[in-house]
Amino acid sequence: MGQDGNQIGDPKKVAKLYIQVAEMENPYGSLPMGTDCCDGIRNICASTVKLMEDMRSVAETTNY
């Protein structure tokens, strides 16, 4: 993953998708492109969930 010019995505497909989304009545709030991007987002989310699970007992100490 990165921006070194060797991404797995097809620029023509990306351009087509951008146009399709721009023409939508209710476009997506974000637009991940490619499985590498989706995998990266999934990993970030999983790390965040784990952190919240690990910190839950600490967070609960601030409740009334």
N, C-alpha and C positions, 0 to 999 in steps of 0.2 A: 504494500500500500504506500502511496506517496505520489509525488508530482514530478517524476523524473522523465516523463515522456514515454514511459513503457507501461502505461496502465492497460488493464485488460479490456477496458471498454471500447466501444465502437463510436467514434465521434459523430458519425452520420445518424446513428440511432439516438444518441444524446440530443442532437439538434432537433430531430423529429419529436422526441418526447417533450422537450422544452416548448415547442410550438403547440403540441396537443394540450399541455397543461395550461399554457397562456390563454388558450381558447376555451377553457372550461368555465362553466358558470360559477362553480365553487372549487377553485384550484386548491391543491394540497398546500398545507402550511410549510412543508419542507419537502425536498425531493432528493432522496438518496439515489445515487446513480451507480449501479453495478453491485454485484454480490460482495466485492471487497469492502465497499462502503457500508452495506447492510451488516456485514460481519463485524466491522469496526464499531458501529453503533450498538449492535447487540452486546459486544464485549464491554463497552462503556456502561451500558445499562445494567448488565450483570454485576459489574464491579460496584456500581452505586447501590444496588439492592443488597449485596453482601455487606457493604459498609453500614448501611442502615440496620441490617440485622445484628451486626456486631455491636453497634452503638446504641441499640434500643434501650438496654438497661441504663445506660448513662443518660440518655434523653429523658427517660421516665423519672429521673431524680428531680427534674424541674417542674413536675406536675404538682398541683395542689393536692 
